[in-house]
Amino acid sequence: MMKADSDALVTIVGGGVHGVHLAVRLLQAELLEPAELRIVDPSGLLESFRQKCRQCGMNEFRSPFVHHVGTDPFSLRDFAQARGREDELRSTRIGAERPTASLFFDHAEWICDRLSLESIHVDARVTDIVDHRHSVEIETTQGCFSTRWCLLAIGHGGSFTYPEWATELASTEPVAHVWEPSFDPDAIGETASIGIVGGGITAVQLATTLARFPGRDVVLFARSPFRVETLEASTDWMHFSGVTENLHAHPPASRAREEVITEARYDGTVPPYVFRRLQRGLERERIQLERSEIETATEAGGTVVVTCRDDTTLCLDKLVCATGFGSPYDGELFRHLRRASTLQTGYRGAPVLDDDTLRWIRQDGTPSPIAVSGVAAQHVLGPFARNVIGARRAGELIVEFLESAVEA
Ligand SMILES: Cc1cc2nc3c(=O)[nH]c(=O)nc-3n(C[C@H](O)[C@H](O)[C@H](O)COP(=O)(O)OP(=O)(O)OC[C@H]3O[C@@H](n4cnc5c(N)ncnc54)[C@H](O)[C@@H]3O)c2cc1C
């Protein structure tokens, strides 16, 4: 692990899928020496994503095996074959097979080890980023340092949403959000009664995982009919060029771009293999489906009493909200940058990015040395910006511009 006290050429903020993939690309392009690169993340490399998969019981990826943190598309398949783990590549109706979560993470760890990424990891949270034109100052919980280029890859930055009726009880003993870092599904009693709120992949996956203990009562509160989709948007969007022109026809960071993304994303959908598990759970009466919307929730002696719009009342030991992430521009760091910096933001605080390089544009219209990868780059890359394939596309664009910038 690296200390946060020496300067760097490139600093990646966030060591998730996007941050790790960017590091892999930069090192494999031999654009810099490992000592000139650092990845700052308080959770450890890929740890936050691994934890989210654990928290919702996701043990198979939705995306195909060619989407992983390495650069060679077939690296994960070859990794599986070399270790006799082909059975961890699961079949799918559309496209290539999908890896299990354990195969995906073992392969990612193997890539990180081969490039010694742990040695350039700084265990700290970034609290501020200041653009000094020819350098960027990175303020962290472990001190301050300077870098020539900063790549921001912080995912949703820790923001998630509770339904309005749950805000007063949020994070109390009986009420949790699935993305709260402290939420631990393994700590729920084997005979508990559990309510899960939400109708998308996370809620359904969590319900089927928790329902594995026959002594539990699992109620899924899903107010709308389930929608089944293999992926999170049309595969056309995975090709980026050709379709992103539709986005780029609108002004950067505009409401019009946001609307194109919202329309293109199949948010709240469930892939067929997860839906089949839900159907089995319902048939075996391991899961009870409550179609009505919760109106009120009250704590009562360590339990929570919920009342639905159709007057159904239930007393539960635990209520878990799987109601999605918040806006990617509303995490702590983005909010701070919006208030304090000279970088341009647009609709709902979206960063104004250059469509060719993902560089964040300054108030004076010049590109800053800060580039963005991940969900916050969706106005440029479209509905798959947050996904593994989005990291690959962002990596191509960022490495291309850095190649010319570093050589100049
Ligand atoms: C359960 C789940 C399953 C998914 N399955 C798939 C799938 O099958 N296929 C697919 O393509 N996509 C999938 N996705 C979507 C997407 O690929 C993942 O969300 C992916 O983890 C996004 O990577 P990221 O690096 O942008 O964000 P994250 O994985 O969230 O990583 C961001 C990192 O930034 C760090 N960070 C945040 N703030 C700071 C700060 N201030 N300073 C320093 N570090 C900071 C965090 O600690 C974190 O490690 C899934 C998402 C979820 C939640």
PDBQT file of the ligand as one rigid body, heavy atoms in Angstrom, charges set to zero:
ROOT
HETATM    1  C1  LIG A 501     -25.074  -5.644  -7.110  1.00  0.00    +0.000 C 
HETATM    2  C2  LIG A 501     -24.626  -5.105  -8.422  1.00  0.00    +0.000 A 
HETATM    3  C3  LIG A 501     -24.460  -5.939  -9.500  1.00  0.00    +0.000 A 
HETATM    4  C4  LIG A 501     -23.996  -5.471 -10.717  1.00  0.00    +0.000 A 
HETATM    5  N1  LIG A 501     -23.827  -6.344 -11.733  1.00  0.00    +0.000 NA
HETATM    6  C5  LIG A 501     -23.313  -5.902 -12.890  1.00  0.00    +0.000 A 
HETATM    7  C6  LIG A 501     -23.056  -6.816 -13.953  1.00  0.00    +0.000 A 
HETATM    8  O1  LIG A 501     -23.322  -7.999 -13.886  1.00  0.00    +0.000 OA
HETATM    9  N2  LIG A 501     -22.463  -6.320 -15.075  1.00  0.00    +0.000 N 
HETATM   10  C7  LIG A 501     -22.140  -5.014 -15.218  1.00  0.00    +0.000 A 
HETATM   11  O2  LIG A 501     -21.583  -4.637 -16.248  1.00  0.00    +0.000 OA
HETATM   12  N3  LIG A 501     -22.428  -4.135 -14.254  1.00  0.00    +0.000 NA
HETATM   13  C8  LIG A 501     -22.988  -4.534 -13.087  1.00  0.00    +0.000 A 
HETATM   14  N4  LIG A 501     -23.262  -3.635 -12.095  1.00  0.00    +0.000 N 
HETATM   15  C9  LIG A 501     -23.061  -2.205 -12.383  1.00  0.00    +0.000 C 
HETATM   16  C10 LIG A 501     -21.586  -1.756 -12.306  1.00  0.00    +0.000 C 
HETATM   17  O3  LIG A 501     -20.726  -2.522 -13.098  1.00  0.00    +0.000 OA
HETATM   18  C11 LIG A 501     -21.074  -1.811 -10.937  1.00  0.00    +0.000 C 
HETATM   19  O4  LIG A 501     -21.875  -0.967 -10.150  1.00  0.00    +0.000 OA
HETATM   20  C12 LIG A 501     -19.627  -1.372 -10.806  1.00  0.00    +0.000 C 
HETATM   21  O5  LIG A 501     -19.239  -1.703  -9.518  1.00  0.00    +0.000 OA
HETATM   22  C13 LIG A 501     -19.424   0.114 -11.015  1.00  0.00    +0.000 C 
HETATM   23  O6  LIG A 501     -18.049   0.374 -10.824  1.00  0.00    +0.000 OA
HETATM   24  P1  LIG A 501     -17.506   1.763 -10.298  1.00  0.00    +0.000 P 
HETATM   25  O7  LIG A 501     -16.035   1.602 -10.203  1.00  0.00    +0.000 OA
HETATM   26  O8  LIG A 501     -18.022   2.863 -11.129  1.00  0.00    +0.000 OA
HETATM   27  O9  LIG A 501     -18.179   1.985  -8.887  1.00  0.00    +0.000 OA
HETATM   28  P2  LIG A 501     -17.947   1.215  -7.475  1.00  0.00    +0.000 P 
HETATM   29  O10 LIG A 501     -17.837  -0.241  -7.641  1.00  0.00    +0.000 OA
HETATM   30  O11 LIG A 501     -19.033   1.747  -6.594  1.00  0.00    +0.000 OA
HETATM   31  O12 LIG A 501     -16.557   1.781  -7.020  1.00  0.00    +0.000 OA
HETATM   32  C14 LIG A 501     -16.376   3.121  -6.657  1.00  0.00    +0.000 C 
HETATM   33  C15 LIG A 501     -15.255   3.160  -5.645  1.00  0.00    +0.000 C 
HETATM   34  O13 LIG A 501     -15.003   4.525  -5.324  1.00  0.00    +0.000 OA
HETATM   35  C16 LIG A 501     -14.709   4.615  -3.955  1.00  0.00    +0.000 C 
HETATM   36  N5  LIG A 501     -14.989   5.981  -3.519  1.00  0.00    +0.000 N 
HETATM   37  C17 LIG A 501     -16.191   6.598  -3.389  1.00  0.00    +0.000 A 
HETATM   38  N6  LIG A 501     -16.021   7.847  -2.932  1.00  0.00    +0.000 NA
HETATM   39  C18 LIG A 501     -14.683   8.023  -2.780  1.00  0.00    +0.000 A 
HETATM   40  C19 LIG A 501     -13.876   9.102  -2.329  1.00  0.00    +0.000 A 
HETATM   41  N7  LIG A 501     -14.406  10.275  -1.945  1.00  0.00    +0.000 N 
HETATM   42  N8  LIG A 501     -12.532   8.926  -2.271  1.00  0.00    +0.000 NA
HETATM   43  C20 LIG A 501     -11.957   7.759  -2.678  1.00  0.00    +0.000 A 
HETATM   44  N9  LIG A 501     -12.691   6.707  -3.110  1.00  0.00    +0.000 NA
HETATM   45  C21 LIG A 501     -14.024   6.840  -3.148  1.00  0.00    +0.000 A 
HETATM   46  C22 LIG A 501     -15.605   3.566  -3.288  1.00  0.00    +0.000 C 
HETATM   47  O14 LIG A 501     -15.073   3.153  -2.055  1.00  0.00    +0.000 OA
HETATM   48  C23 LIG A 501     -15.590   2.458  -4.335  1.00  0.00    +0.000 C 
HETATM   49  O15 LIG A 501     -14.635   1.481  -4.069  1.00  0.00    +0.000 OA
HETATM   50  C24 LIG A 501     -23.737  -4.089 -10.872  1.00  0.00    +0.000 A 
HETATM   51  C25 LIG A 501     -23.940  -3.229  -9.790  1.00  0.00    +0.000 A 
HETATM   52  C26 LIG A 501     -24.380  -3.720  -8.591  1.00  0.00    +0.000 A 
HETATM   53  C27 LIG A 501     -24.579  -2.772  -7.442  1.00  0.00    +0.000 C 
ENDROOT
TORSDOF 0
